[in-house]
Amino acid sequence: GIMSGALSILAIADFAKRHKVVLMNLFDLKNKQRRIPSRLTIARVLSVMNFEQFSLMFYEWAKQYVELKKGEWVSLDGKAIRGTVTNPNNQFQNFTSLVSVFAHKRGQVLALGSFQNKQESEISLVKKLIKMLNLEGVVFSLDAQHCQKDTVKTIVESGNDYVIGVKENQKALYTQVKKN
């Protein structure tokens, strides 16, 4: 459901209702009522599942179906998850973010990673994902937040190219690019 654009528990439950027959056959559900799990059951399952394990399993599954050719573009981008903020009115706020790895030509998500902003940063997670993907010959595109020497080094050492936005967060580089 999420890969089809469902962004909430309700949307995932609606997806499950619309695809009831296919899902019941896929997961071999043989209950007497021929019902799929409810919205509340889906929410309970998602709340206790290990996201790290799930994302690794998802990546192992996805790489069977997605073959990237040299020169294809892959975007990495992070988004905070609405409703996960704690302590929103002070400097100690925390929230969960997801980083997705998206293959443009295929229109598919290859991998996901999550982090708590108080424990990790998007920059460190992106470097981990690049190493984990073990891709070669692709072009990674990233926003200006990732205009960092270590991130570029990780990409180059993995045998890939990059396109990274440049903003005034890197003043000398920004000035040099603006002149040229």
Rosetta constraint file for C-alpha pairs under 8 A:
AtomPair CA 1 CA 5 HARMONIC 6.58 0.50
AtomPair CA 1 CA 6 HARMONIC 5.32 0.50
AtomPair CA 1 CA 11 HARMONIC 7.67 0.50
AtomPair CA 1 CA 12 HARMONIC 5.17 0.50
AtomPair CA 1 CA 15 HARMONIC 5.68 0.50
AtomPair CA 1 CA 16 HARMONIC 7.26 0.50
AtomPair CA 2 CA 6 HARMONIC 4.56 0.50
AtomPair CA 2 CA 7 HARMONIC 6.20 0.50
AtomPair CA 2 CA 12 HARMONIC 6.76 0.50
AtomPair CA 3 CA 109 HARMONIC 7.45 0.50
AtomPair CA 6 CA 11 HARMONIC 4.94 0.50
AtomPair CA 6 CA 12 HARMONIC 5.40 0.50
AtomPair CA 6 CA 15 HARMONIC 7.35 0.50
AtomPair CA 7 CA 11 HARMONIC 6.28 0.50
AtomPair CA 7 CA 12 HARMONIC 7.27 0.50
AtomPair CA 8 CA 12 HARMONIC 6.21 0.50
AtomPair CA 9 CA 13 HARMONIC 6.14 0.50
AtomPair CA 9 CA 39 HARMONIC 6.45 0.50
AtomPair CA 9 CA 42 HARMONIC 7.19 0.50
AtomPair CA 9 CA 43 HARMONIC 6.23 0.50
AtomPair CA 10 CA 14 HARMONIC 6.16 0.50
AtomPair CA 10 CA 39 HARMONIC 6.27 0.50
AtomPair CA 11 CA 15 HARMONIC 6.13 0.50
AtomPair CA 12 CA 16 HARMONIC 6.24 0.50
AtomPair CA 12 CA 39 HARMONIC 7.79 0.50
AtomPair CA 13 CA 17 HARMONIC 6.28 0.50
AtomPair CA 13 CA 38 HARMONIC 6.78 0.50
AtomPair CA 13 CA 39 HARMONIC 5.15 0.50
AtomPair CA 13 CA 42 HARMONIC 7.27 0.50
AtomPair CA 14 CA 18 HARMONIC 6.22 0.50
AtomPair CA 15 CA 19 HARMONIC 6.22 0.50
AtomPair CA 16 CA 20 HARMONIC 5.58 0.50
AtomPair CA 16 CA 23 HARMONIC 7.21 0.50
AtomPair CA 16 CA 36 HARMONIC 7.21 0.50
AtomPair CA 17 CA 36 HARMONIC 7.38 0.50
AtomPair CA 19 CA 23 HARMONIC 6.10 0.50
AtomPair CA 20 CA 24 HARMONIC 5.99 0.50
AtomPair CA 20 CA 35 HARMONIC 7.89 0.50
AtomPair CA 20 CA 36 HARMONIC 6.63 0.50
AtomPair CA 21 CA 25 HARMONIC 6.25 0.50
AtomPair CA 22 CA 26 HARMONIC 6.00 0.50
AtomPair CA 23 CA 27 HARMONIC 5.96 0.50
AtomPair CA 23 CA 28 HARMONIC 7.99 0.50
AtomPair CA 23 CA 36 HARMONIC 7.99 0.50
AtomPair CA 24 CA 28 HARMONIC 5.57 0.50
AtomPair CA 24 CA 29 HARMONIC 4.84 0.50
AtomPair CA 24 CA 30 HARMONIC 7.46 0.50
AtomPair CA 24 CA 34 HARMONIC 7.86 0.50
AtomPair CA 24 CA 36 HARMONIC 6.98 0.50
AtomPair CA 25 CA 29 HARMONIC 6.54 0.50
AtomPair CA 29 CA 34 HARMONIC 7.58 0.50
AtomPair CA 29 CA 36 HARMONIC 7.84 0.50
AtomPair CA 30 CA 34 HARMONIC 6.61 0.50
AtomPair CA 31 CA 35 HARMONIC 6.91 0.50
AtomPair CA 37 CA 41 HARMONIC 5.74 0.50
AtomPair CA 37 CA 42 HARMONIC 6.34 0.50
AtomPair CA 38 CA 42 HARMONIC 6.19 0.50
AtomPair CA 39 CA 43 HARMONIC 6.18 0.50
AtomPair CA 40 CA 44 HARMONIC 6.19 0.50
AtomPair CA 41 CA 45 HARMONIC 6.21 0.50
AtomPair CA 42 CA 46 HARMONIC 6.18 0.50
AtomPair CA 43 CA 47 HARMONIC 6.07 0.50
AtomPair CA 44 CA 48 HARMONIC 6.58 0.50
AtomPair CA 45 CA 49 HARMONIC 6.17 0.50
AtomPair CA 49 CA 54 HARMONIC 7.62 0.50
AtomPair CA 50 CA 54 HARMONIC 6.19 0.50
AtomPair CA 51 CA 55 HARMONIC 5.96 0.50
AtomPair CA 51 CA 114 HARMONIC 7.56 0.50
AtomPair CA 52 CA 56 HARMONIC 6.30 0.50
AtomPair CA 52 CA 113 HARMONIC 7.19 0.50
AtomPair CA 52 CA 114 HARMONIC 7.72 0.50
AtomPair CA 53 CA 57 HARMONIC 6.19 0.50
AtomPair CA 54 CA 58 HARMONIC 6.01 0.50
AtomPair CA 55 CA 59 HARMONIC 6.10 0.50
AtomPair CA 55 CA 111 HARMONIC 6.57 0.50
AtomPair CA 55 CA 112 HARMONIC 5.77 0.50
AtomPair CA 55 CA 113 HARMONIC 6.75 0.50
AtomPair CA 56 CA 60 HARMONIC 6.22 0.50
AtomPair CA 56 CA 111 HARMONIC 7.77 0.50
AtomPair CA 57 CA 61 HARMONIC 6.21 0.50
AtomPair CA 58 CA 62 HARMONIC 5.98 0.50
AtomPair CA 58 CA 111 HARMONIC 6.93 0.50
AtomPair CA 59 CA 63 HARMONIC 6.04 0.50
AtomPair CA 59 CA 110 HARMONIC 6.09 0.50
AtomPair CA 59 CA 111 HARMONIC 5.20 0.50
AtomPair CA 59 CA 112 HARMONIC 7.89 0.50
AtomPair CA 60 CA 64 HARMONIC 6.93 0.50
AtomPair CA 61 CA 65 HARMONIC 7.32 0.50
AtomPair CA 62 CA 66 HARMONIC 6.08 0.50
AtomPair CA 62 CA 110 HARMONIC 6.00 0.50
AtomPair CA 62 CA 111 HARMONIC 7.81 0.50
AtomPair CA 63 CA 67 HARMONIC 6.77 0.50
AtomPair CA 63 CA 110 HARMONIC 7.14 0.50
AtomPair CA 66 CA 106 HARMONIC 7.63 0.50
AtomPair CA 66 CA 110 HARMONIC 7.73 0.50
AtomPair CA 68 CA 72 HARMONIC 6.47 0.50
AtomPair CA 68 CA 138 HARMONIC 7.60 0.50
AtomPair CA 69 CA 137 HARMONIC 7.51 0.50
AtomPair CA 69 CA 138 HARMONIC 7.23 0.50
AtomPair CA 70 CA 136 HARMONIC 7.18 0.50
AtomPair CA 70 CA 137 HARMONIC 4.57 0.50
AtomPair CA 70 CA 138 HARMONIC 5.32 0.50
AtomPair CA 71 CA 137 HARMONIC 5.82 0.50
AtomPair CA 71 CA 138 HARMONIC 4.73 0.50
AtomPair CA 71 CA 139 HARMONIC 5.93 0.50
AtomPair CA 72 CA 103 HARMONIC 7.67 0.50
AtomPair CA 72 CA 104 HARMONIC 7.59 0.50
AtomPair CA 72 CA 105 HARMONIC 7.01 0.50
AtomPair CA 72 CA 137 HARMONIC 7.81 0.50
AtomPair CA 72 CA 138 HARMONIC 5.08 0.50
AtomPair CA 72 CA 139 HARMONIC 6.02 0.50
AtomPair CA 73 CA 103 HARMONIC 6.26 0.50
AtomPair CA 73 CA 104 HARMONIC 5.87 0.50
AtomPair CA 73 CA 105 HARMONIC 7.25 0.50
AtomPair CA 73 CA 138 HARMONIC 5.91 0.50
AtomPair CA 73 CA 139 HARMONIC 4.70 0.50
AtomPair CA 73 CA 140 HARMONIC 5.91 0.50
AtomPair CA 73 CA 141 HARMONIC 7.00 0.50
AtomPair CA 74 CA 101 HARMONIC 6.61 0.50
AtomPair CA 74 CA 102 HARMONIC 5.46 0.50
AtomPair CA 74 CA 103 HARMONIC 4.60 0.50
AtomPair CA 74 CA 104 HARMONIC 6.06 0.50
AtomPair CA 74 CA 138 HARMONIC 6.93 0.50
AtomPair CA 74 CA 139 HARMONIC 6.04 0.50
AtomPair CA 74 CA 140 HARMONIC 4.89 0.50
AtomPair CA 74 CA 141 HARMONIC 6.17 0.50
AtomPair CA 75 CA 100 HARMONIC 7.86 0.50
AtomPair CA 75 CA 101 HARMONIC 5.66 0.50
AtomPair CA 75 CA 102 HARMONIC 5.12 0.50
AtomPair CA 75 CA 103 HARMONIC 6.63 0.50
AtomPair CA 75 CA 104 HARMONIC 7.39 0.50
AtomPair CA 75 CA 140 HARMONIC 5.65 0.50
AtomPair CA 75 CA 141 HARMONIC 4.73 0.50
AtomPair CA 75 CA 142 HARMONIC 6.09 0.50
AtomPair CA 76 CA 99 HARMONIC 6.64 0.50
AtomPair CA 76 CA 100 HARMONIC 5.67 0.50
AtomPair CA 76 CA 101 HARMONIC 4.68 0.50
AtomPair CA 76 CA 102 HARMONIC 6.48 0.50
AtomPair CA 76 CA 126 HARMONIC 7.08 0.50
AtomPair CA 76 CA 140 HARMONIC 7.22 0.50
AtomPair CA 76 CA 141 HARMONIC 6.51 0.50
AtomPair CA 76 CA 142 HARMONIC 5.68 0.50
AtomPair CA 77 CA 99 HARMONIC 5.34 0.50
AtomPair CA 77 CA 100 HARMONIC 5.69 0.50
AtomPair CA 77 CA 101 HARMONIC 6.99 0.50
AtomPair CA 77 CA 142 HARMONIC 6.63 0.50
AtomPair CA 77 CA 143 HARMONIC 7.34 0.50
AtomPair CA 78 CA 97 HARMONIC 6.45 0.50
AtomPair CA 78 CA 98 HARMONIC 5.38 0.50
AtomPair CA 78 CA 99 HARMONIC 4.00 0.50
AtomPair CA 78 CA 100 HARMONIC 6.39 0.50
AtomPair CA 78 CA 122 HARMONIC 6.70 0.50
AtomPair CA 79 CA 97 HARMONIC 5.37 0.50
AtomPair CA 79 CA 98 HARMONIC 5.49 0.50
AtomPair CA 79 CA 99 HARMONIC 6.48 0.50
AtomPair CA 80 CA 95 HARMONIC 6.86 0.50
AtomPair CA 80 CA 96 HARMONIC 5.89 0.50
AtomPair CA 80 CA 97 HARMONIC 4.03 0.50
AtomPair CA 80 CA 98 HARMONIC 6.39 0.50
AtomPair CA 81 CA 95 HARMONIC 7.27 0.50
AtomPair CA 81 CA 96 HARMONIC 5.79 0.50
AtomPair CA 81 CA 97 HARMONIC 5.46 0.50
AtomPair CA 81 CA 98 HARMONIC 7.07 0.50
AtomPair CA 84 CA 94 HARMONIC 7.83 0.50
AtomPair CA 84 CA 95 HARMONIC 5.13 0.50
AtomPair CA 84 CA 96 HARMONIC 5.86 0.50
AtomPair CA 85 CA 93 HARMONIC 6.59 0.50
AtomPair CA 85 CA 94 HARMONIC 5.52 0.50
AtomPair CA 85 CA 95 HARMONIC 4.37 0.50
AtomPair CA 85 CA 96 HARMONIC 7.29 0.50
AtomPair CA 86 CA 93 HARMONIC 5.40 0.50
AtomPair CA 86 CA 94 HARMONIC 5.26 0.50
AtomPair CA 86 CA 95 HARMONIC 6.42 0.50
AtomPair CA 87 CA 92 HARMONIC 6.30 0.50
AtomPair CA 87 CA 93 HARMONIC 4.45 0.50
AtomPair CA 87 CA 94 HARMONIC 6.76 0.50
AtomPair CA 88 CA 92 HARMONIC 7.91 0.50
AtomPair CA 88 CA 93 HARMONIC 5.14 0.50
AtomPair CA 88 CA 94 HARMONIC 7.61 0.50
AtomPair CA 89 CA 93 HARMONIC 7.16 0.50
AtomPair CA 94 CA 116 HARMONIC 6.74 0.50
AtomPair CA 94 CA 117 HARMONIC 5.90 0.50
AtomPair CA 94 CA 118 HARMONIC 5.87 0.50
AtomPair CA 95 CA 116 HARMONIC 5.72 0.50
AtomPair CA 95 CA 117 HARMONIC 5.92 0.50
AtomPair CA 95 CA 118 HARMONIC 7.81 0.50
AtomPair CA 96 CA 114 HARMONIC 6.90 0.50
AtomPair CA 96 CA 115 HARMONIC 5.71 0.50
AtomPair CA 96 CA 116 HARMONIC 4.62 0.50
AtomPair CA 96 CA 117 HARMONIC 6.48 0.50
AtomPair CA 97 CA 114 HARMONIC 5.56 0.50
AtomPair CA 97 CA 115 HARMONIC 5.53 0.50
AtomPair CA 97 CA 116 HARMONIC 6.45 0.50
AtomPair CA 97 CA 117 HARMONIC 7.29 0.50
AtomPair CA 98 CA 112 HARMONIC 6.76 0.50
AtomPair CA 98 CA 113 HARMONIC 5.62 0.50
AtomPair CA 98 CA 114 HARMONIC 4.38 0.50
AtomPair CA 98 CA 115 HARMONIC 6.66 0.50
AtomPair CA 99 CA 112 HARMONIC 5.62 0.50
AtomPair CA 99 CA 113 HARMONIC 5.11 0.50
AtomPair CA 99 CA 114 HARMONIC 6.12 0.50
AtomPair CA 99 CA 122 HARMONIC 7.27 0.50
AtomPair CA 99 CA 125 HARMONIC 7.70 0.50
AtomPair CA 99 CA 126 HARMONIC 7.35 0.50
AtomPair CA 100 CA 109 HARMONIC 6.67 0.50
AtomPair CA 100 CA 110 HARMONIC 7.62 0.50
AtomPair CA 100 CA 111 HARMONIC 5.98 0.50
AtomPair CA 100 CA 112 HARMONIC 4.58 0.50
AtomPair CA 100 CA 113 HARMONIC 6.57 0.50
AtomPair CA 101 CA 109 HARMONIC 5.65 0.50
AtomPair CA 101 CA 110 HARMONIC 5.43 0.50
AtomPair CA 101 CA 111 HARMONIC 5.20 0.50
AtomPair CA 101 CA 112 HARMONIC 6.25 0.50
AtomPair CA 102 CA 107 HARMONIC 7.01 0.50
AtomPair CA 102 CA 108 HARMONIC 5.71 0.50
AtomPair CA 102 CA 109 HARMONIC 4.38 0.50
AtomPair CA 102 CA 110 HARMONIC 5.81 0.50
AtomPair CA 102 CA 111 HARMONIC 7.56 0.50
AtomPair CA 103 CA 107 HARMONIC 5.70 0.50
AtomPair CA 103 CA 108 HARMONIC 5.39 0.50
AtomPair CA 103 CA 109 HARMONIC 6.22 0.50
AtomPair CA 103 CA 110 HARMONIC 6.68 0.50
AtomPair CA 104 CA 108 HARMONIC 7.04 0.50
AtomPair CA 111 CA 129 HARMONIC 7.86 0.50
AtomPair CA 113 CA 125 HARMONIC 7.03 0.50
AtomPair CA 113 CA 129 HARMONIC 7.37 0.50
AtomPair CA 114 CA 125 HARMONIC 7.83 0.50
AtomPair CA 115 CA 119 HARMONIC 7.23 0.50
AtomPair CA 115 CA 120 HARMONIC 6.01 0.50
AtomPair CA 115 CA 121 HARMONIC 7.08 0.50
AtomPair CA 115 CA 122 HARMONIC 7.43 0.50
AtomPair CA 115 CA 125 HARMONIC 7.54 0.50
AtomPair CA 116 CA 120 HARMONIC 6.04 0.50
AtomPair CA 116 CA 121 HARMONIC 7.70 0.50
AtomPair CA 117 CA 121 HARMONIC 5.81 0.50
AtomPair CA 117 CA 122 HARMONIC 7.93 0.50
AtomPair CA 120 CA 124 HARMONIC 6.93 0.50
AtomPair CA 120 CA 125 HARMONIC 7.45 0.50
AtomPair CA 121 CA 125 HARMONIC 6.44 0.50
AtomPair CA 122 CA 126 HARMONIC 6.04 0.50
AtomPair CA 123 CA 127 HARMONIC 6.49 0.50
AtomPair CA 123 CA 145 HARMONIC 7.55 0.50
AtomPair CA 123 CA 146 HARMONIC 6.22 0.50
AtomPair CA 123 CA 151 HARMONIC 7.48 0.50
AtomPair CA 124 CA 128 HARMONIC 6.39 0.50
AtomPair CA 125 CA 129 HARMONIC 6.17 0.50
AtomPair CA 126 CA 130 HARMONIC 6.18 0.50
AtomPair CA 126 CA 151 HARMONIC 7.98 0.50
AtomPair CA 127 CA 131 HARMONIC 6.37 0.50
AtomPair CA 127 CA 151 HARMONIC 6.10 0.50
AtomPair CA 127 CA 154 HARMONIC 6.47 0.50
AtomPair CA 127 CA 155 HARMONIC 7.98 0.50
AtomPair CA 128 CA 132 HARMONIC 6.07 0.50
AtomPair CA 129 CA 133 HARMONIC 5.98 0.50
AtomPair CA 130 CA 134 HARMONIC 6.86 0.50
AtomPair CA 130 CA 135 HARMONIC 7.68 0.50
AtomPair CA 130 CA 154 HARMONIC 7.46 0.50
AtomPair CA 130 CA 155 HARMONIC 6.96 0.50
AtomPair CA 130 CA 158 HARMONIC 7.75 0.50
AtomPair CA 131 CA 154 HARMONIC 7.48 0.50
AtomPair CA 131 CA 158 HARMONIC 6.99 0.50
AtomPair CA 134 CA 158 HARMONIC 7.19 0.50
AtomPair CA 135 CA 158 HARMONIC 7.24 0.50
AtomPair CA 135 CA 159 HARMONIC 7.75 0.50
AtomPair CA 135 CA 160 HARMONIC 7.54 0.50
AtomPair CA 136 CA 158 HARMONIC 6.53 0.50
AtomPair CA 136 CA 159 HARMONIC 5.16 0.50
AtomPair CA 136 CA 160 HARMONIC 5.48 0.50
AtomPair CA 137 CA 159 HARMONIC 5.95 0.50
AtomPair CA 137 CA 160 HARMONIC 4.74 0.50
AtomPair CA 137 CA 161 HARMONIC 6.93 0.50
AtomPair CA 138 CA 160 HARMONIC 5.30 0.50
AtomPair CA 138 CA 161 HARMONIC 6.25 0.50
AtomPair CA 139 CA 160 HARMONIC 6.03 0.50
AtomPair CA 139 CA 161 HARMONIC 4.62 0.50
AtomPair CA 139 CA 162 HARMONIC 4.97 0.50
AtomPair CA 139 CA 163 HARMONIC 7.04 0.50
AtomPair CA 140 CA 155 HARMONIC 7.77 0.50
AtomPair CA 140 CA 160 HARMONIC 7.33 0.50
AtomPair CA 140 CA 161 HARMONIC 6.21 0.50
AtomPair CA 140 CA 162 HARMONIC 4.58 0.50
AtomPair CA 140 CA 163 HARMONIC 6.23 0.50
AtomPair CA 141 CA 162 HARMONIC 5.70 0.50
AtomPair CA 141 CA 163 HARMONIC 4.72 0.50
AtomPair CA 141 CA 164 HARMONIC 5.71 0.50
AtomPair CA 142 CA 146 HARMONIC 6.27 0.50
AtomPair CA 142 CA 162 HARMONIC 7.79 0.50
AtomPair CA 142 CA 163 HARMONIC 6.49 0.50
AtomPair CA 142 CA 164 HARMONIC 4.89 0.50
AtomPair CA 142 CA 165 HARMONIC 6.65 0.50
AtomPair CA 143 CA 147 HARMONIC 7.47 0.50
AtomPair CA 143 CA 164 HARMONIC 5.62 0.50
AtomPair CA 143 CA 165 HARMONIC 4.95 0.50
AtomPair CA 143 CA 166 HARMONIC 7.79 0.50
AtomPair CA 144 CA 164 HARMONIC 6.03 0.50
AtomPair CA 144 CA 165 HARMONIC 4.23 0.50
AtomPair CA 144 CA 166 HARMONIC 5.03 0.50
AtomPair CA 144 CA 167 HARMONIC 6.01 0.50
AtomPair CA 144 CA 169 HARMONIC 7.86 0.50
AtomPair CA 145 CA 165 HARMONIC 7.92 0.50
AtomPair CA 146 CA 151 HARMONIC 6.51 0.50
AtomPair CA 146 CA 164 HARMONIC 6.94 0.50
AtomPair CA 146 CA 165 HARMONIC 7.96 0.50
AtomPair CA 147 CA 151 HARMONIC 7.26 0.50
AtomPair CA 147 CA 152 HARMONIC 7.43 0.50
AtomPair CA 147 CA 164 HARMONIC 6.10 0.50
AtomPair CA 147 CA 165 HARMONIC 6.83 0.50
AtomPair CA 147 CA 166 HARMONIC 6.49 0.50
AtomPair CA 147 CA 170 HARMONIC 7.55 0.50
AtomPair CA 148 CA 152 HARMONIC 6.31 0.50
AtomPair CA 149 CA 153 HARMONIC 6.05 0.50
AtomPair CA 150 CA 154 HARMONIC 6.15 0.50
AtomPair CA 151 CA 155 HARMONIC 6.36 0.50
AtomPair CA 152 CA 156 HARMONIC 6.15 0.50
AtomPair CA 152 CA 162 HARMONIC 7.56 0.50
AtomPair CA 153 CA 157 HARMONIC 5.94 0.50
AtomPair CA 154 CA 158 HARMONIC 6.21 0.50
AtomPair CA 155 CA 159 HARMONIC 6.75 0.50
AtomPair CA 155 CA 160 HARMONIC 5.60 0.50
AtomPair CA 155 CA 161 HARMONIC 6.60 0.50
AtomPair CA 155 CA 162 HARMONIC 7.09 0.50
AtomPair CA 156 CA 160 HARMONIC 5.39 0.50
AtomPair CA 156 CA 161 HARMONIC 6.29 0.50
AtomPair CA 166 CA 170 HARMONIC 7.12 0.50
AtomPair CA 166 CA 173 HARMONIC 7.63 0.50
AtomPair CA 166 CA 174 HARMONIC 6.12 0.50
AtomPair CA 167 CA 171 HARMONIC 7.63 0.50
AtomPair CA 167 CA 174 HARMONIC 6.00 0.50
AtomPair CA 168 CA 174 HARMONIC 5.72 0.50
AtomPair CA 169 CA 174 HARMONIC 7.96 0.50
AtomPair CA 170 CA 174 HARMONIC 5.85 0.50
AtomPair CA 171 CA 175 HARMONIC 6.05 0.50
AtomPair CA 172 CA 176 HARMONIC 6.19 0.50
AtomPair CA 173 CA 177 HARMONIC 6.08 0.50
AtomPair CA 174 CA 178 HARMONIC 6.00 0.50
AtomPair CA 175 CA 179 HARMONIC 6.23 0.50
AtomPair CA 176 CA 180 HARMONIC 6.53 0.50
